[in-house]
Amino acid sequence: MEHTEHPGHEGHQGHQHHGNHGHHSGHEHHVGHRDRHAQHSEHGDHSGHREHAHAGQHGHHAHGGGSSWRTAAQATLHCLTGCAIGEILGQVIGVGFGLHNGATVALSIALAFVFGYALTARGVLKAGLSVRAAAKVALAADTVSILVMELIDNGVMVAVPGAMNVGLGQLLFWVSLAASLVLAFVVTVPVNRWLIGRGLGHAVVHAYH
């Protein structure tokens, strides 16, 4: 007896085949969509990460530039404090006792170095260094800075006519001295910035703060 296929059975097989085909197509579409979404997300994440890193680096460089100038200004102000004490004291002694201009300049420079070194050494001594080690740090940190300042300070005082010949009660003396210290600060800041950027000058002091 021959077996005949039932029309409904063929339709059922076709429906099953169509369902399987649709299932596989939908699954493939879902996988493809998921892969494309993952690739897009990965690309977006990497792009965002690169942009964030670039922005961070840019901000770091900008901040570093501002910090280096600020650090140089602070170092110069610290050095200027000691130099100003020695410079003013030397000028007052020299002018007050009527010393020769050369002797007054020499005295001012010597006292500026003494007070400049002493101020820095006192700061690093608090970190526990010995007197000898503190003296070495002060020499390395302040020598160039003080030298530049003293050249400007005394150069201005000598260049201003009569500034070192008038008495201590004359306004010309004090105005000239104040102007020389301000100019010394302005000139020495970029010098200290250059030194600090190369690990020299006051950069050696930062490790002890």
DRENDO-1510 file (C-alpha; in Angstrom, 1 decimal, always signed):
<recs>
REC; n; res; u; v; w
REC; 1; MET; +0.0; +0.0; +0.0 .
REC; 2; GLU; +1.6; +3.3; -1.1 .
REC; 3; HIS; +2.0; +6.0; +1.4 .
REC; 4; THR; +0.8; +9.3; +0.2 .
REC; 5; GLU; +2.0; +12.5; +1.7 .
REC; 6; HIS; -0.6; +14.5; +3.4 .
REC; 7; PRO; -0.9; +18.1; +2.1 .
REC; 8; GLY; -1.0; +19.4; +5.6 .
REC; 9; HIS; +2.2; +17.5; +6.3 .
REC; 10; GLU; +4.0; +19.3; +3.5 .
REC; 11; GLY; +2.8; +22.6; +4.7 .
REC; 12; HIS; +4.0; +21.7; +8.1 .
REC; 13; GLN; +7.4; +20.8; +6.8 .
REC; 14; GLY; +7.5; +24.1; +4.9 .
REC; 15; HIS; +6.5; +26.0; +7.9 .
REC; 16; GLN; +9.1; +24.2; +10.0 .
REC; 17; HIS; +11.8; +25.0; +7.4 .
REC; 18; HIS; +10.7; +28.6; +7.2 .
REC; 19; GLY; +10.7; +28.8; +11.0 .
REC; 20; ASN; +14.2; +27.4; +11.2 .
REC; 21; HIS; +15.4; +29.7; +8.4 .
REC; 22; GLY; +13.8; +32.7; +10.2 .
REC; 23; HIS; +15.3; +31.6; +13.5 .
REC; 24; HIS; +18.8; +31.3; +12.0 .
REC; 25; SER; +18.4; +34.6; +10.1 .
REC; 26; GLY; +17.3; +36.4; +13.2 .
REC; 27; HIS; +20.1; +34.9; +15.2 .
REC; 28; GLU; +22.7; +35.9; +12.6 .
REC; 29; HIS; +21.2; +39.4; +12.4 .
REC; 30; HIS; +21.3; +39.6; +16.2 .
REC; 31; VAL; +24.9; +38.4; +16.4 .
REC; 32; GLY; +25.9; +40.8; +13.6 .
REC; 33; HIS; +24.2; +43.7; +15.2 .
REC; 34; ARG; +25.9; +42.8; +18.5 .
REC; 35; ASP; +29.3; +42.6; +16.9 .
REC; 36; ARG; +28.9; +45.9; +15.1 .
REC; 37; HIS; +27.7; +47.5; +18.3 .
REC; 38; ALA; +30.7; +46.1; +20.2 .
REC; 39; GLN; +33.0; +47.4; +17.5 .
REC; 40; HIS; +31.4; +50.8; +17.6 .
REC; 41; SER; +31.5; +50.9; +21.3 .
REC; 42; GLU; +35.1; +49.8; +21.3 .
REC; 43; HIS; +36.0; +52.4; +18.7 .
REC; 44; GLY; +34.1; +55.0; +20.7 .
REC; 45; ASP; +35.8; +54.0; +23.9 .
REC; 46; HIS; +39.2; +54.1; +22.4 .
REC; 47; SER; +38.5; +57.4; +20.7 .
REC; 48; GLY; +37.2; +58.9; +23.9 .
REC; 49; HIS; +40.1; +57.5; +25.8 .
REC; 50; ARG; +42.6; +59.0; +23.3 .
REC; 51; GLU; +40.8; +62.4; +23.5 .
REC; 52; HIS; +40.7; +62.3; +27.2 .
REC; 53; ALA; +44.4; +61.4; +27.4 .
REC; 54; HIS; +45.3; +64.1; +24.9 .
REC; 55; ALA; +43.3; +66.7; +26.8 .
REC; 56; GLY; +44.9; +65.5; +30.0 .
REC; 57; GLN; +48.4; +65.8; +28.6 .
REC; 58; HIS; +47.6; +69.2; +27.2 .
REC; 59; GLY; +46.2; +70.4; +30.5 .
REC; 60; HIS; +49.2; +68.9; +32.3 .
REC; 61; HIS; +51.7; +70.8; +30.1 .
REC; 62; ALA; +49.7; +74.0; +30.6 .
REC; 63; HIS; +49.6; +73.5; +34.3 .
REC; 64; GLY; +53.3; +72.6; +34.4 .
REC; 65; GLY; +54.2; +75.8; +32.6 .
REC; 66; GLY; +52.3; +77.9; +35.1 .
REC; 67; SER; +53.7; +75.9; +38.0 .
REC; 68; SER; +57.3; +76.4; +36.8 .
REC; 69; TRP; +57.0; +80.2; +36.6 .
REC; 70; ARG; +55.3; +80.2; +40.0 .
REC; 71; THR; +58.0; +78.0; +41.5 .
REC; 72; ALA; +60.7; +80.2; +40.0 .
REC; 73; ALA; +59.0; +83.3; +41.4 .
REC; 74; GLN; +58.8; +81.7; +44.9 .
REC; 75; ALA; +62.4; +80.6; +44.8 .
REC; 76; THR; +63.5; +84.1; +43.7 .
REC; 77; LEU; +61.5; +85.8; +46.4 .
REC; 78; HIS; +63.0; +83.4; +49.0 .
REC; 79; CYS; +66.5; +84.3; +47.7 .
REC; 80; LEU; +65.7; +88.0; +47.5 .
REC; 81; THR; +64.8; +88.0; +51.1 .
REC; 82; GLY; +68.2; +87.0; +52.2 .
REC; 83; CYS; +69.9; +89.1; +49.5 .
REC; 84; ALA; +67.8; +92.2; +50.5 .
REC; 85; ILE; +68.8; +91.9; +54.1 .
REC; 86; GLY; +72.5; +91.7; +53.2 .
REC; 87; GLU; +72.3; +94.4; +50.5 .
REC; 88; ILE; +70.5; +96.9; +52.6 .
REC; 89; LEU; +72.7; +96.3; +55.6 .
REC; 90; GLY; +75.8; +96.6; +53.4 .
REC; 91; GLN; +74.6; +99.8; +51.8 .
REC; 92; VAL; +73.6; +101.3; +55.1 .
REC; 93; ILE; +76.9; +100.6; +56.7 .
REC; 94; GLY; +78.9; +101.8; +53.6 .
REC; 95; VAL; +77.0; +105.0; +53.1 .
REC; 96; GLY; +76.6; +105.6; +56.8 .
REC; 97; PHE; +80.3; +105.4; +57.5 .
REC; 98; GLY; +81.3; +107.1; +54.3 .
REC; 99; LEU; +83.1; +104.2; +52.8 .
REC; 100; HIS; +84.3; +104.2; +49.2 .
REC; 101; ASN; +81.8; +103.0; +46.6 .
REC; 102; GLY; +83.9; +99.9; +45.9 .
REC; 103; ALA; +84.1; +99.0; +49.5 .
REC; 104; THR; +80.4; +99.5; +50.0 .
REC; 105; VAL; +79.6; +97.3; +47.0 .
REC; 106; ALA; +82.0; +94.6; +48.2 .
REC; 107; LEU; +80.4; +94.7; +51.7 .
REC; 108; SER; +76.9; +94.5; +50.3 .
REC; 109; ILE; +77.7; +91.5; +48.1 .
REC; 110; ALA; +79.4; +89.7; +50.9 .
REC; 111; LEU; +76.5; +90.2; +53.3 .
REC; 112; ALA; +74.0; +89.3; +50.6 .
REC; 113; PHE; +75.7; +85.9; +50.1 .
REC; 114; VAL; +75.9; +85.3; +53.9 .
REC; 115; PHE; +72.3; +86.1; +54.6 .
REC; 116; GLY; +71.1; +84.3; +51.4 .
REC; 117; TYR; +72.9; +81.1; +52.2 .
REC; 118; ALA; +71.9; +81.3; +55.9 .
REC; 119; LEU; +68.2; +81.6; +55.1 .
REC; 120; THR; +68.3; +78.5; +52.8 .
REC; 121; ALA; +70.5; +76.5; +55.2 .
REC; 122; ARG; +68.1; +77.2; +58.0 .
REC; 123; GLY; +65.2; +75.8; +56.0 .
REC; 124; VAL; +67.0; +72.5; +55.1 .
REC; 125; LEU; +68.4; +72.1; +58.6 .
REC; 126; LYS; +64.8; +71.6; +59.8 .
REC; 127; ALA; +64.7; +68.6; +57.5 .
REC; 128; GLY; +67.4; +66.9; +59.6 .
REC; 129; LEU; +70.5; +67.6; +57.5 .
REC; 130; SER; +73.8; +68.2; +59.1 .
REC; 131; VAL; +75.4; +71.7; +59.0 .
REC; 132; ARG; +77.8; +70.7; +56.4 .
REC; 133; ALA; +75.2; +69.1; +54.2 .
REC; 134; ALA; +72.9; +72.1; +54.6 .
REC; 135; ALA; +75.7; +74.4; +53.6 .
REC; 136; LYS; +76.3; +72.3; +50.4 .
REC; 137; VAL; +72.6; +72.5; +49.5 .
REC; 138; ALA; +72.6; +76.3; +50.1 .
REC; 139; LEU; +75.7; +76.7; +47.9 .
REC; 140; ALA; +74.1; +74.7; +45.1 .
REC; 141; ALA; +70.7; +76.4; +45.4 .
REC; 142; ASP; +71.6; +80.0; +45.7 .
REC; 143; THR; +75.0; +80.8; +44.2 .
REC; 144; VAL; +73.8; +81.7; +40.7 .
REC; 145; SER; +70.7; +83.4; +41.9 .
REC; 146; ILE; +72.5; +85.6; +44.4 .
REC; 147; LEU; +75.2; +86.5; +41.9 .
REC; 148; VAL; +72.7; +87.7; +39.4 .
REC; 149; MET; +70.8; +89.7; +42.0 .
REC; 150; GLU; +73.9; +91.4; +43.3 .
REC; 151; LEU; +75.0; +92.3; +39.8 .
REC; 152; ILE; +71.7; +94.0; +39.2 .
REC; 153; ASP; +71.4; +95.5; +42.7 .
REC; 154; ASN; +74.8; +97.1; +42.9 .
REC; 155; GLY; +74.8; +97.9; +39.2 .
REC; 156; VAL; +71.7; +100.1; +39.6 .
REC; 157; MET; +73.0; +101.8; +42.7 .
REC; 158; VAL; +76.3; +102.7; +41.0 .
REC; 159; ALA; +74.5; +103.7; +37.8 .
REC; 160; VAL; +72.1; +106.2; +39.5 .
REC; 161; PRO; +74.0; +109.5; +39.9 .
REC; 162; GLY; +74.6; +110.3; +43.5 .
REC; 163; ALA; +72.6; +107.3; +44.9 .
REC; 164; MET; +75.6; +106.1; +46.9 .
REC; 165; ASN; +76.9; +109.5; +47.8 .
REC; 166; VAL; +73.9; +111.0; +49.5 .
REC; 167; GLY; +73.1; +110.4; +53.2 .
REC; 168; LEU; +70.8; +107.8; +54.6 .
REC; 169; GLY; +68.2; +110.4; +55.1 .
REC; 170; GLN; +67.9; +111.2; +51.4 .
REC; 171; LEU; +65.0; +109.9; +49.4 .
REC; 172; LEU; +67.2; +109.2; +46.4 .
REC; 173; PHE; +69.1; +106.5; +48.3 .
REC; 174; TRP; +66.1; +104.6; +49.4 .
REC; 175; VAL; +64.2; +104.9; +46.0 .
REC; 176; SER; +67.3; +103.7; +44.1 .
REC; 177; LEU; +67.8; +100.8; +46.5 .
REC; 178; ALA; +64.2; +99.7; +46.3 .
REC; 179; ALA; +64.2; +100.0; +42.4 .
REC; 180; SER; +67.4; +97.9; +42.3 .
REC; 181; LEU; +65.8; +95.1; +44.3 .
REC; 182; VAL; +62.7; +95.1; +42.2 .
REC; 183; LEU; +64.7; +95.0; +39.0 .
REC; 184; ALA; +66.9; +92.2; +40.4 .
REC; 185; PHE; +63.8; +90.1; +41.2 .
REC; 186; VAL; +62.4; +90.6; +37.6 .
REC; 187; VAL; +65.7; +89.6; +36.0 .
REC; 188; THR; +66.4; +86.6; +38.3 .
REC; 189; VAL; +63.0; +84.9; +37.9 .
REC; 190; PRO; +63.6; +83.6; +34.4 .
REC; 191; VAL; +67.1; +82.6; +35.4 .
REC; 192; ASN; +65.8; +80.5; +38.3 .
REC; 193; ARG; +63.1; +79.0; +36.0 .
REC; 194; TRP; +65.8; +77.9; +33.6 .
REC; 195; LEU; +67.9; +76.4; +36.5 .
REC; 196; ILE; +64.9; +74.6; +38.1 .
REC; 197; GLY; +63.8; +73.2; +34.8 .
REC; 198; ARG; +67.2; +71.4; +34.6 .
REC; 199; GLY; +67.2; +70.2; +38.2 .
REC; 200; LEU; +69.6; +72.9; +39.3 .
REC; 201; GLY; +69.3; +75.9; +41.6 .
REC; 202; HIS; +66.4; +75.8; +44.1 .
REC; 203; ALA; +65.3; +72.4; +42.6 .
REC; 204; VAL; +67.8; +70.8; +45.0 .
REC; 205; VAL; +66.0; +72.3; +47.9 .
REC; 206; HIS; +62.6; +71.0; +47.0 .
REC; 207; ALA; +63.5; +67.4; +48.2 .
REC; 208; TYR; +63.8; +68.7; +51.7 .
REC; 209; HIS; +60.5; +70.5; +52.0 .
</recs>
